[in-house]
Structure formats: structure tokens, C-alpha cells
Amino acid sequence: MTAEQRFESGVASVPAVRRFVMGLIGHLPPSLLEMASLMVSELATNSVLHAGTSFRVSVQCEDDELTVSVT
């Protein structure tokens, strides 16, 4: 499964990114969900604070491999 979404720069985007990612990977083990939630929150916050532009979040989940990127 691969999905991607663009978010505007703003504090409201941080929880929106978490909901987007968790909605895609909710079937994974709780420990992985917790780590992924923290990671995407940090990456989205950094984008909002330091880039000040819209950003894209991409999620790839194949078998036992999860890749999340924020650009």
C-alpha cells in the first residue's frame, strides 16, 4: 500500500498528518503505531516550524516494512 497527501504549513497540520498516517497503518502492532505517530508528529512539526511551506507526506507499507517520508 502506498499513499501520499499534501498538507499546508500550520499547527493544525500536525494532528492531521497523524490521523492520515494512523488511518493507513492502524492494522500494525501498537508499539509500531506509537513510534510512527511520534515520528510523523516530529517531522510535520519541523516542516511547519522551519520550512514554512506546504509539505507532502508519503506512506509505504509492504509486508513488514514501513516507510514514511515528509518532503
All heavy atoms as TSV, in Angstrom:
chain	resi	resn	atom	element	x	y	z
A	1	MET	N	N	0.840	-1.159	0.000
A	1	MET	CA	C	0.000	0.000	0.000
A	1	MET	C	C	0.891	1.230	0.000
A	1	MET	O	O	1.854	1.308	0.729
A	1	MET	CB	C	-0.894	-0.037	1.247
A	1	MET	CG	C	-1.752	1.169	1.487
A	1	MET	SD	S	-1.054	2.497	2.499
A	1	MET	CE	C	-0.446	1.692	3.915
A	2	THR	N	N	0.550	2.168	-0.859
A	2	THR	CA	C	1.259	3.440	-0.930
A	2	THR	C	C	0.233	4.553	-0.974
A	2	THR	O	O	-0.767	4.447	-1.693
A	2	THR	CB	C	2.149	3.516	-2.190
A	2	THR	OG1	O	3.092	2.443	-2.144
A	2	THR	CG2	C	2.895	4.819	-2.265
A	3	ALA	N	N	0.465	5.607	-0.194
A	3	ALA	CA	C	-0.437	6.752	-0.190
A	3	ALA	C	C	0.375	8.015	0.049
A	3	ALA	O	O	1.457	7.974	0.639
A	3	ALA	CB	C	-1.501	6.596	0.885
A	4	GLU	N	N	-0.191	9.125	-0.410
A	4	GLU	CA	C	0.507	10.400	-0.300
A	4	GLU	C	C	-0.527	11.503	-0.149
A	4	GLU	O	O	-1.611	11.425	-0.728
A	4	GLU	CB	C	1.330	10.611	-1.570
A	4	GLU	CG	C	2.176	11.837	-1.582
A	4	GLU	CD	C	3.043	11.868	-2.829
A	4	GLU	OE1	O	4.044	11.141	-2.866
A	4	GLU	OE2	O	2.684	12.621	-3.752
A	5	GLN	N	N	-0.178	12.520	0.657
A	5	GLN	CA	C	-1.082	13.651	0.826
A	5	GLN	C	C	-0.260	14.906	1.097
A	5	GLN	O	O	0.780	14.850	1.752
A	5	GLN	CB	C	-2.052	13.399	1.978
A	5	GLN	CG	C	-3.122	14.451	2.116
A	5	GLN	CD	C	-4.191	14.039	3.108
A	5	GLN	OE1	O	-4.493	12.860	3.276
A	5	GLN	NE2	N	-4.771	15.017	3.759
A	6	ARG	N	N	-0.750	16.035	0.594
A	6	ARG	CA	C	-0.105	17.328	0.811
A	6	ARG	C	C	-0.825	18.040	1.955
A	6	ARG	O	O	-2.048	17.972	2.066
A	6	ARG	CB	C	-0.162	18.176	-0.457
A	6	ARG	CG	C	0.521	19.526	-0.308
A	6	ARG	CD	C	0.682	20.243	-1.623
A	6	ARG	NE	N	1.657	19.607	-2.496
A	6	ARG	CZ	C	2.978	19.736	-2.378
A	6	ARG	NH1	N	3.488	20.444	-1.409
A	6	ARG	NH2	N	3.779	19.147	-3.232
A	7	PHE	N	N	-0.044	18.735	2.785
A	7	PHE	CA	C	-0.572	19.477	3.923
A	7	PHE	C	C	-0.060	20.908	3.873
A	7	PHE	O	O	1.069	21.150	3.444
A	7	PHE	CB	C	-0.131	18.825	5.246
A	7	PHE	CG	C	-0.698	17.454	5.450
A	7	PHE	CD1	C	-0.035	16.341	4.949
A	7	PHE	CD2	C	-1.890	17.271	6.113
A	7	PHE	CE1	C	-0.554	15.065	5.118
A	7	PHE	CE2	C	-2.418	16.001	6.283
A	7	PHE	CZ	C	-1.748	14.894	5.786
A	8	GLU	N	N	-0.881	21.828	4.324
A	8	GLU	CA	C	-0.471	23.229	4.407
A	8	GLU	C	C	0.366	23.437	5.663
A	8	GLU	O	O	0.236	22.708	6.636
A	8	GLU	CB	C	-1.700	24.146	4.446
A	8	GLU	CG	C	-2.512	24.111	3.167
A	8	GLU	CD	C	-1.709	24.522	1.939
A	8	GLU	OE1	O	-0.926	25.489	2.028
A	8	GLU	OE2	O	-1.863	23.866	0.899
A	9	SER	N	N	1.209	24.451	5.624
A	9	SER	CA	C	2.023	24.775	6.789
A	9	SER	C	C	1.133	25.435	7.844
A	9	SER	O	O	0.504	26.451	7.575
A	9	SER	CB	C	3.160	25.722	6.395
A	9	SER	OG	O	3.960	25.998	7.522
A	10	GLY	N	N	1.062	24.852	9.002
A	10	GLY	CA	C	0.259	25.381	10.101
A	10	GLY	C	C	0.124	24.339	11.188
A	10	GLY	O	O	0.225	23.142	10.924
A	11	VAL	N	N	-0.109	24.806	12.404
A	11	VAL	CA	C	-0.160	23.880	13.542
A	11	VAL	C	C	-1.266	22.842	13.399
A	11	VAL	O	O	-1.134	21.734	13.906
A	11	VAL	CB	C	-0.283	24.632	14.887
A	11	VAL	CG1	C	0.962	25.437	15.170
A	11	VAL	CG2	C	-1.504	25.519	14.913
A	12	ALA	N	N	-2.347	23.161	12.708
A	12	ALA	CA	C	-3.433	22.197	12.526
A	12	ALA	C	C	-3.015	21.017	11.656
A	12	ALA	O	O	-3.644	19.962	11.689
A	12	ALA	CB	C	-4.658	22.885	11.916
A	13	SER	N	N	-1.939	21.178	10.902
A	13	SER	CA	C	-1.478	20.094	10.032
A	13	SER	C	C	-0.849	18.943	10.819
A	13	SER	O	O	-0.889	17.807	10.359
A	13	SER	CB	C	-0.468	20.622	9.013
A	13	SER	OG	O	-1.122	21.437	8.073
A	14	VAL	N	N	-0.293	19.233	11.976
A	14	VAL	CA	C	0.390	18.174	12.732
A	14	VAL	C	C	-0.587	17.063	13.134
A	14	VAL	O	O	-0.342	15.893	12.816
A	14	VAL	CB	C	1.162	18.749	13.932
A	14	VAL	CG1	C	1.788	17.630	14.761
A	14	VAL	CG2	C	2.243	19.730	13.447
A	15	PRO	N	N	-1.708	17.365	13.784
A	15	PRO	CA	C	-2.646	16.270	14.082
A	15	PRO	C	C	-3.276	15.679	12.821
A	15	PRO	O	O	-3.603	14.491	12.791
A	15	PRO	CB	C	-3.691	16.911	15.002
A	15	PRO	CG	C	-3.532	18.373	14.844
A	15	PRO	CD	C	-2.132	18.615	14.403
A	16	ALA	N	N	-3.422	16.488	11.778
A	16	ALA	CA	C	-3.979	15.964	10.521
A	16	ALA	C	C	-3.043	14.926	9.911
A	16	ALA	O	O	-3.492	13.908	9.380
A	16	ALA	CB	C	-4.228	17.107	9.544
A	17	VAL	N	N	-1.737	15.172	9.993
A	17	VAL	CA	C	-0.753	14.208	9.492
A	17	VAL	C	C	-0.828	12.919	10.299
A	17	VAL	O	O	-0.821	11.827	9.739
A	17	VAL	CB	C	0.674	14.807	9.526
A	17	VAL	CG1	C	1.720	13.734	9.297
A	17	VAL	CG2	C	0.813	15.920	8.505
A	18	ARG	N	N	-0.916	13.050	11.618
A	18	ARG	CA	C	-1.028	11.848	12.468
A	18	ARG	C	C	-2.253	11.038	12.093
A	18	ARG	O	O	-2.182	9.813	11.956
A	18	ARG	CB	C	-1.099	12.243	13.945
A	18	ARG	CG	C	0.225	12.347	14.622
A	18	ARG	CD	C	0.089	12.358	16.141
A	18	ARG	NE	N	-0.903	13.292	16.628
A	18	ARG	CZ	C	-0.673	14.560	16.947
A	18	ARG	NH1	N	0.538	15.065	16.812
A	18	ARG	NH2	N	-1.638	15.328	17.387
A	19	ARG	N	N	-3.396	11.693	11.918
A	19	ARG	CA	C	-4.628	10.973	11.551
A	19	ARG	C	C	-4.470	10.287	10.199
A	19	ARG	O	O	-4.904	9.143	10.025
A	19	ARG	CB	C	-5.818	11.933	11.527
A	19	ARG	CG	C	-6.322	12.324	12.893
A	19	ARG	CD	C	-7.642	13.073	12.815
A	19	ARG	NE	N	-7.565	14.293	12.029
A	19	ARG	CZ	C	-7.188	15.483	12.499
A	19	ARG	NH1	N	-6.861	15.603	13.777
A	19	ARG	NH2	N	-7.157	16.540	11.712
A	20	PHE	N	N	-3.867	10.984	9.243
A	20	PHE	CA	C	-3.652	10.421	7.906
A	20	PHE	C	C	-2.822	9.136	7.996
A	20	PHE	O	O	-3.217	8.089	7.492
A	20	PHE	CB	C	-2.953	11.454	7.024
A	20	PHE	CG	C	-2.431	10.924	5.726
A	20	PHE	CD1	C	-3.294	10.474	4.738
A	20	PHE	CD2	C	-1.063	10.880	5.477
A	20	PHE	CE1	C	-2.805	9.984	3.527
A	20	PHE	CE2	C	-0.569	10.400	4.276
A	20	PHE	CZ	C	-1.442	9.944	3.299
A	21	VAL	N	N	-1.694	9.210	8.674
A	21	VAL	CA	C	-0.791	8.058	8.749
A	21	VAL	C	C	-1.410	6.934	9.577
A	21	VAL	O	O	-1.404	5.769	9.159
A	21	VAL	CB	C	0.594	8.462	9.297
A	21	VAL	CG1	C	1.478	7.245	9.520
A	21	VAL	CG2	C	1.279	9.452	8.342
A	22	MET	N	N	-1.968	7.250	10.727
A	22	MET	CA	C	-2.548	6.213	11.576
A	22	MET	C	C	-3.734	5.540	10.889
A	22	MET	O	O	-3.954	4.343	11.056
A	22	MET	CB	C	-2.990	6.793	12.922
A	22	MET	CG	C	-1.857	7.294	13.807
A	22	MET	SD	S	-0.632	6.036	14.209
A	22	MET	CE	C	0.720	6.554	13.180
A	23	GLY	N	N	-4.479	6.278	10.087
A	23	GLY	CA	C	-5.581	5.695	9.345
A	23	GLY	C	C	-5.130	4.665	8.322
A	23	GLY	O	O	-5.854	3.732	8.001
A	24	LEU	N	N	-3.907	4.843	7.844
A	24	LEU	CA	C	-3.366	3.908	6.849
A	24	LEU	C	C	-2.717	2.681	7.473
A	24	LEU	O	O	-2.713	1.610	6.874
A	24	LEU	CB	C	-2.332	4.625	5.971
A	24	LEU	CG	C	-2.868	5.741	5.089
A	24	LEU	CD1	C	-1.719	6.522	4.479
A	24	LEU	CD2	C	-3.766	5.176	4.003
A	25	ILE	N	N	-2.147	2.844	8.655
A	25	ILE	CA	C	-1.351	1.754	9.236
A	25	ILE	C	C	-1.947	1.218	10.536
A	25	ILE	O	O	-1.265	0.530	11.288
A	25	ILE	CB	C	0.113	2.182	9.457
A	25	ILE	CG1	C	0.217	3.297	10.501
A	25	ILE	CG2	C	0.752	2.602	8.142
A	25	ILE	CD1	C	1.633	3.584	10.962
A	26	GLY	N	N	-3.197	1.498	10.782
A	26	GLY	CA	C	-3.837	1.097	12.033
A	26	GLY	C	C	-3.827	-0.391	12.316
A	26	GLY	O	O	-4.046	-0.809	13.441
A	27	HIS	N	N	-3.541	-1.195	11.323
A	27	HIS	CA	C	-3.520	-2.653	11.492
A	27	HIS	C	C	-2.187	-3.164	12.050
A	27	HIS	O	O	-2.075	-4.330	12.401
A	27	HIS	CB	C	-3.775	-3.322	10.145
A	27	HIS	CG	C	-2.704	-3.037	9.133
A	27	HIS	ND1	N	-2.626	-1.823	8.467
A	27	HIS	CD2	C	-1.673	-3.784	8.694
A	27	HIS	CE1	C	-1.579	-1.861	7.652
A	27	HIS	NE2	N	-0.995	-3.033	7.771
A	28	LEU	N	N	-1.190	-2.300	12.144
A	28	LEU	CA	C	0.126	-2.719	12.618
A	28	LEU	C	C	0.159	-2.836	14.134
A	28	LEU	O	O	-0.719	-2.312	14.820
A	28	LEU	CB	C	1.185	-1.722	12.136
A	28	LEU	CG	C	1.363	-1.643	10.616
A	28	LEU	CD1	C	2.359	-0.547	10.250
A	28	LEU	CD2	C	1.795	-2.977	10.040
A	29	PRO	N	N	1.175	-3.494	14.693
A	29	PRO	CA	C	1.271	-3.656	16.149
A	29	PRO	C	C	1.310	-2.307	16.877
A	29	PRO	O	O	1.885	-1.339	16.363
A	29	PRO	CB	C	2.598	-4.407	16.344
A	29	PRO	CG	C	2.854	-5.078	15.035
A	29	PRO	CD	C	2.266	-4.173	13.993
A	30	PRO	N	N	0.719	-2.244	18.068
A	30	PRO	CA	C	0.661	-0.991	18.830
A	30	PRO	C	C	2.014	-0.322	19.047
A	30	PRO	O	O	2.111	0.905	19.001
A	30	PRO	CB	C	0.034	-1.411	20.163
A	30	PRO	CG	C	-0.768	-2.615	19.833
A	30	PRO	CD	C	0.007	-3.328	18.751
A	31	SER	N	N	3.057	-1.086	19.284
A	31	SER	CA	C	4.372	-0.470	19.518
A	31	SER	C	C	4.862	0.264	18.272
A	31	SER	O	O	5.453	1.344	18.367
A	31	SER	CB	C	5.401	-1.513	19.952
A	31	SER	OG	O	5.546	-2.511	18.950
A	32	LEU	N	N	4.599	-0.285	17.110
A	32	LEU	CA	C	4.994	0.377	15.862
A	32	LEU	C	C	4.129	1.612	15.614
A	32	LEU	O	O	4.622	2.644	15.167
A	32	LEU	CB	C	4.893	-0.591	14.688
A	32	LEU	CG	C	5.343	-0.044	13.332
A	32	LEU	CD1	C	6.775	0.476	13.389
A	32	LEU	CD2	C	5.217	-1.117	12.269
A	33	LEU	N	N	2.851	1.526	15.938
A	33	LEU	CA	C	1.963	2.679	15.782
A	33	LEU	C	C	2.421	3.851	16.645
A	33	LEU	O	O	2.409	4.998	16.200
A	33	LEU	CB	C	0.526	2.303	16.130
A	33	LEU	CG	C	-0.159	1.309	15.210
A	33	LEU	CD1	C	-1.538	0.963	15.742
A	33	LEU	CD2	C	-0.240	1.847	13.795
A	34	GLU	N	N	2.814	3.546	17.861
A	34	GLU	CA	C	3.284	4.596	18.767
A	34	GLU	C	C	4.539	5.272	18.218
A	34	GLU	O	O	4.639	6.501	18.208
A	34	GLU	CB	C	3.563	4.004	20.150
A	34	GLU	CG	C	3.924	5.045	21.183
A	34	GLU	CD	C	4.120	4.437	22.560
A	34	GLU	OE1	O	3.522	3.382	22.850
A	34	GLU	OE2	O	4.879	5.026	23.343
A	35	MET	N	N	5.486	4.490	17.742
A	35	MET	CA	C	6.712	5.061	17.166
A	35	MET	C	C	6.416	5.868	15.913
A	35	MET	O	O	6.950	6.964	15.726
A	35	MET	CB	C	7.721	3.950	16.850
A	35	MET	CG	C	8.393	3.380	18.065
A	35	MET	SD	S	9.712	2.223	17.656
A	35	MET	CE	C	8.766	0.789	17.174
A	36	ALA	N	N	5.558	5.350	15.061
A	36	ALA	CA	C	5.222	6.051	13.820
A	36	ALA	C	C	4.498	7.366	14.125
A	36	ALA	O	O	4.767	8.388	13.483
A	36	ALA	CB	C	4.360	5.162	12.929
A	37	SER	N	N	3.619	7.366	15.097
A	37	SER	CA	C	2.894	8.576	15.475
A	37	SER	C	C	3.851	9.651	15.961
A	37	SER	O	O	3.753	10.821	15.561
A	37	SER	CB	C	1.864	8.247	16.553
A	37	SER	OG	O	1.186	9.410	16.961
A	38	LEU	N	N	4.770	9.266	16.821
A	38	LEU	CA	C	5.762	10.220	17.324
A	38	LEU	C	C	6.630	10.743	16.187
A	38	LEU	O	O	6.870	11.952	16.063
A	38	LEU	CB	C	6.634	9.560	18.396
A	38	LEU	CG	C	7.762	10.421	18.955
A	38	LEU	CD1	C	7.213	11.680	19.606
A	38	LEU	CD2	C	8.591	9.624	19.943
A	39	MET	N	N	7.077	9.856	15.317
A	39	MET	CA	C	7.949	10.247	14.211
A	39	MET	C	C	7.258	11.238	13.286
A	39	MET	O	O	7.821	12.287	12.956
A	39	MET	CB	C	8.372	9.013	13.411
A	39	MET	CG	C	9.248	9.345	12.224
A	39	MET	SD	S	9.447	7.972	11.087
A	39	MET	CE	C	7.792	7.793	10.459
A	40	VAL	N	N	6.036	10.941	12.861
A	40	VAL	CA	C	5.373	11.849	11.921
A	40	VAL	C	C	5.011	13.168	12.585
A	40	VAL	O	O	5.045	14.213	11.929
A	40	VAL	CB	C	4.141	11.220	11.233
A	40	VAL	CG1	C	4.541	10.018	10.410
A	40	VAL	CG2	C	3.046	10.882	12.190
A	41	SER	N	N	4.718	13.145	13.874
A	41	SER	CA	C	4.453	14.396	14.592
A	41	SER	C	C	5.688	15.282	14.591
A	41	SER	O	O	5.601	16.493	14.343
A	41	SER	CB	C	4.042	14.119	16.037
A	41	SER	OG	O	2.797	13.470	16.080
A	42	GLU	N	N	6.831	14.692	14.861
A	42	GLU	CA	C	8.085	15.453	14.879
A	42	GLU	C	C	8.432	15.984	13.494
A	42	GLU	O	O	8.820	17.143	13.335
A	42	GLU	CB	C	9.229	14.580	15.409
A	42	GLU	CG	C	9.132	14.263	16.876
A	42	GLU	CD	C	9.323	15.490	17.757
A	42	GLU	OE1	O	10.168	16.343	17.420
A	42	GLU	OE2	O	8.613	15.587	18.762
A	43	LEU	N	N	8.300	15.138	12.472
A	43	LEU	CA	C	8.639	15.575	11.118
A	43	LEU	C	C	7.693	16.671	10.625
A	43	LEU	O	O	8.132	17.649	10.009
A	43	LEU	CB	C	8.619	14.383	10.160
A	43	LEU	CG	C	9.722	13.361	10.368
A	43	LEU	CD1	C	9.469	12.127	9.499
A	43	LEU	CD2	C	11.077	13.952	10.069
A	44	ALA	N	N	6.411	16.521	10.899
A	44	ALA	CA	C	5.450	17.548	10.491
A	44	ALA	C	C	5.699	18.856	11.239
A	44	ALA	O	O	5.658	19.936	10.642
A	44	ALA	CB	C	4.028	17.061	10.731
A	45	THR	N	N	5.981	18.762	12.532
A	45	THR	CA	C	6.268	19.963	13.319
A	45	THR	C	C	7.505	20.668	12.778
A	45	THR	O	O	7.514	21.900	12.645
A	45	THR	CB	C	6.462	19.601	14.805
A	45	THR	OG1	O	5.239	19.040	15.295
A	45	THR	CG2	C	6.831	20.819	15.630
A	46	ASN	N	N	8.538	19.916	12.460
A	46	ASN	CA	C	9.743	20.520	11.885
A	46	ASN	C	C	9.435	21.212	10.560
A	46	ASN	O	O	9.954	22.307	10.294
A	46	ASN	CB	C	10.835	19.472	11.681
A	46	ASN	CG	C	11.474	19.056	12.976
A	46	ASN	OD1	O	11.334	19.722	13.993
A	46	ASN	ND2	N	12.173	17.937	12.958
A	47	SER	N	N	8.606	20.606	9.744
A	47	SER	CA	C	8.234	21.225	8.472
A	47	SER	C	C	7.504	22.545	8.705
A	47	SER	O	O	7.786	23.543	8.047
A	47	SER	CB	C	7.339	20.293	7.657
A	47	SER	OG	O	8.057	19.175	7.244
A	48	VAL	N	N	6.573	22.537	9.643
A	48	VAL	CA	C	5.803	23.749	9.935
A	48	VAL	C	C	6.704	24.842	10.505
A	48	VAL	O	O	6.650	25.992	10.070
A	48	VAL	CB	C	4.642	23.431	10.907
A	48	VAL	CG1	C	3.993	24.695	11.439
A	48	VAL	CG2	C	3.606	22.541	10.218
A	49	LEU	N	N	7.563	24.487	11.448
A	49	LEU	CA	C	8.402	25.490	12.128
A	49	LEU	C	C	9.554	26.004	11.279
A	49	LEU	O	O	9.879	27.187	11.333
A	49	LEU	CB	C	8.966	24.910	13.430
A	49	LEU	CG	C	7.979	24.637	14.544
A	49	LEU	CD1	C	8.688	23.994	15.730
A	49	LEU	CD2	C	7.283	25.921	14.972
A	50	HIS	N	N	10.174	25.125	10.515
A	50	HIS	CA	C	11.423	25.503	9.848
A	50	HIS	C	C	11.296	25.754	8.352
A	50	HIS	O	O	12.037	26.571	7.807
A	50	HIS	CB	C	12.494	24.450	10.111
A	50	HIS	CG	C	12.766	24.258	11.568
A	50	HIS	ND1	N	13.318	25.239	12.355
A	50	HIS	CD2	C	12.519	23.207	12.389
A	50	HIS	CE1	C	13.412	24.812	13.596
A	50	HIS	NE2	N	12.939	23.577	13.650
A	51	ALA	N	N	10.359	25.083	7.686
A	51	ALA	CA	C	10.226	25.290	6.239
A	51	ALA	C	C	9.204	26.380	5.936
A	51	ALA	O	O	9.405	27.196	5.050
A	51	ALA	CB	C	9.844	23.998	5.538
A	52	GLY	N	N	8.115	26.373	6.675
A	52	GLY	CA	C	7.084	27.377	6.468
A	52	GLY	C	C	6.362	27.256	5.136
A	52	GLY	O	O	5.755	28.214	4.670
A	53	THR	N	N	6.427	26.094	4.518
A	53	THR	CA	C	5.750	25.867	3.240
A	53	THR	C	C	4.869	24.626	3.374
A	53	THR	O	O	4.985	23.866	4.341
A	53	THR	CB	C	6.765	25.622	2.103
A	53	THR	OG1	O	7.513	24.436	2.410
A	53	THR	CG2	C	7.719	26.791	1.945
A	54	SER	N	N	4.021	24.412	2.395
A	54	SER	CA	C	3.262	23.159	2.402
A	54	SER	C	C	4.247	22.004	2.279
A	54	SER	O	O	5.396	22.191	1.869
A	54	SER	CB	C	2.240	23.138	1.255
A	54	SER	OG	O	2.885	23.220	0.018
A	55	PHE	N	N	3.806	20.827	2.657
A	55	PHE	CA	C	4.683	19.660	2.612
A	55	PHE	C	C	3.864	18.434	2.264
A	55	PHE	O	O	2.649	18.422	2.393
A	55	PHE	CB	C	5.440	19.474	3.938
A	55	PHE	CG	C	4.550	19.357	5.153
A	55	PHE	CD1	C	4.207	18.117	5.654
A	55	PHE	CD2	C	4.074	20.497	5.795
A	55	PHE	CE1	C	3.393	18.005	6.770
A	55	PHE	CE2	C	3.260	20.396	6.913
A	55	PHE	CZ	C	2.922	19.151	7.405
A	56	ARG	N	N	4.555	17.407	1.814
A	56	ARG	CA	C	3.917	16.169	1.371
A	56	ARG	C	C	4.346	15.025	2.291
A	56	ARG	O	O	5.518	14.890	2.620
A	56	ARG	CB	C	4.323	15.877	-0.067
A	56	ARG	CG	C	3.660	14.667	-0.656
A	56	ARG	CD	C	4.039	14.453	-2.116
A	56	ARG	NE	N	5.486	14.304	-2.262
A	56	ARG	CZ	C	6.247	15.093	-3.031
A	56	ARG	NH1	N	5.732	16.068	-3.723
A	56	ARG	NH2	N	7.532	14.888	-3.112
A	57	VAL	N	N	3.395	14.200	2.672
A	57	VAL	CA	C	3.667	13.013	3.480
A	57	VAL	C	C	3.361	11.791	2.621
A	57	VAL	O	O	2.268	11.673	2.065
A	57	VAL	CB	C	2.814	13.003	4.765
A	57	VAL	CG1	C	3.044	11.719	5.554
A	57	VAL	CG2	C	3.108	14.227	5.616
A	58	SER	N	N	4.341	10.912	2.507
A	58	SER	CA	C	4.190	9.671	1.745
A	58	SER	C	C	4.331	8.490	2.690
A	58	SER	O	O	5.212	8.485	3.553
A	58	SER	CB	C	5.264	9.571	0.666
A	58	SER	OG	O	5.175	10.654	-0.213
A	59	VAL	N	N	3.475	7.499	2.508
A	59	VAL	CA	C	3.492	6.297	3.342
A	59	VAL	C	C	3.544	5.080	2.427
A	59	VAL	O	O	2.747	4.965	1.495
A	59	VAL	CB	C	2.237	6.217	4.230
A	59	VAL	CG1	C	2.241	4.947	5.060
A	59	VAL	CG2	C	2.106	7.443	5.112
A	60	GLN	N	N	4.491	4.194	2.703
A	60	GLN	CA	C	4.567	2.908	2.009
A	60	GLN	C	C	4.586	1.828	3.076
A	60	GLN	O	O	5.408	1.864	3.996
A	60	GLN	CB	C	5.837	2.799	1.174
A	60	GLN	CG	C	5.838	3.680	-0.052
A	60	GLN	CD	C	7.100	3.471	-0.846
A	60	GLN	OE1	O	8.165	3.873	-0.410
A	60	GLN	NE2	N	6.969	2.825	-1.993
A	61	CYS	N	N	3.688	0.887	2.959
A	61	CYS	CA	C	3.619	-0.208	3.916
A	61	CYS	C	C	3.499	-1.504	3.114
A	61	CYS	O	O	2.483	-1.747	2.473
A	61	CYS	CB	C	2.430	-0.023	4.847
A	61	CYS	SG	S	2.386	-1.204	6.203
A	62	GLU	N	N	4.560	-2.289	3.136
A	62	GLU	CA	C	4.615	-3.559	2.414
A	62	GLU	C	C	5.069	-4.641	3.381
A	62	GLU	O	O	6.166	-4.553	3.931
A	62	GLU	CB	C	5.605	-3.467	1.243
A	62	GLU	CG	C	5.302	-2.375	0.241
A	62	GLU	CD	C	4.023	-2.603	-0.535
A	62	GLU	OE1	O	3.629	-3.773	-0.722
A	62	GLU	OE2	O	3.405	-1.611	-0.948
A	63	ASP	N	N	4.234	-5.621	3.591
A	63	ASP	CA	C	4.544	-6.743	4.486
A	63	ASP	C	C	4.997	-6.222	5.846
A	63	ASP	O	O	4.222	-5.635	6.561
A	63	ASP	CB	C	5.579	-7.674	3.850
A	63	ASP	CG	C	5.074	-8.283	2.551
A	63	ASP	OD1	O	3.874	-8.612	2.486
A	63	ASP	OD2	O	5.869	-8.400	1.604
A	64	ASP	N	N	6.276	-6.390	6.179
A	64	ASP	CA	C	6.773	-5.973	7.487
A	64	ASP	C	C	7.655	-4.734	7.397
A	64	ASP	O	O	8.465	-4.464	8.274
A	64	ASP	CB	C	7.532	-7.120	8.160
A	64	ASP	CG	C	8.756	-7.555	7.372
A	64	ASP	OD1	O	8.896	-7.133	6.203
A	64	ASP	OD2	O	9.568	-8.316	7.925
A	65	GLU	N	N	7.506	-3.947	6.344
A	65	GLU	CA	C	8.331	-2.754	6.154
A	65	GLU	C	C	7.454	-1.517	6.032
A	65	GLU	O	O	6.505	-1.495	5.240
A	65	GLU	CB	C	9.179	-2.908	4.904
A	65	GLU	CG	C	10.180	-1.797	4.718
A	65	GLU	CD	C	11.084	-2.065	3.537
A	65	GLU	OE1	O	11.642	-3.165	3.452
A	65	GLU	OE2	O	11.222	-1.151	2.707
A	66	LEU	N	N	7.776	-0.490	6.825
A	66	LEU	CA	C	7.034	0.767	6.804
A	66	LEU	C	C	8.008	1.892	6.484
A	66	LEU	O	O	9.049	2.015	7.114
A	66	LEU	CB	C	6.384	1.030	8.161
A	66	LEU	CG	C	5.720	2.388	8.353
A	66	LEU	CD1	C	4.545	2.550	7.394
A	66	LEU	CD2	C	5.275	2.565	9.796
A	67	THR	N	N	7.655	2.696	5.486
A	67	THR	CA	C	8.445	3.874	5.137
A	67	THR	C	C	7.517	5.075	5.127
A	67	THR	O	O	6.475	5.057	4.468
A	67	THR	CB	C	9.089	3.725	3.737
A	67	THR	OG1	O	9.875	2.545	3.716
A	67	THR	CG2	C	9.943	4.924	3.402
A	68	VAL	N	N	7.899	6.103	5.888
A	68	VAL	CA	C	7.152	7.352	5.915
A	68	VAL	C	C	8.138	8.458	5.584
A	68	VAL	O	O	9.210	8.545	6.190
A	68	VAL	CB	C	6.526	7.613	7.291
A	68	VAL	CG1	C	5.783	8.942	7.309
A	68	VAL	CG2	C	5.585	6.476	7.690
A	69	SER	N	N	7.780	9.306	4.618
A	69	SER	CA	C	8.659	10.429	4.280
A	69	SER	C	C	7.855	11.720	4.281
A	69	SER	O	O	6.667	11.739	3.946
A	69	SER	CB	C	9.345	10.199	2.933
A	69	SER	OG	O	8.393	10.091	1.910
A	70	VAL	N	N	8.524	12.783	4.681
A	70	VAL	CA	C	7.939	14.118	4.683
A	70	VAL	C	C	8.865	15.002	3.865
A	70	VAL	O	O	10.052	15.132	4.164
A	70	VAL	CB	C	7.802	14.658	6.127
A	70	VAL	CG1	C	7.253	16.073	6.118
A	70	VAL	CG2	C	6.908	13.743	6.953
A	71	THR	N	N	8.313	15.571	2.787
A	71	THR	CA	C	9.127	16.431	1.925
A	71	THR	C	C	8.411	17.744	1.668
A	71	THR	O	O	7.200	17.810	1.736
A	71	THR	CB	C	9.418	15.753	0.575
A	71	THR	OG1	O	8.203	15.336	-0.025
A	71	THR	CG2	C	10.315	14.551	0.764
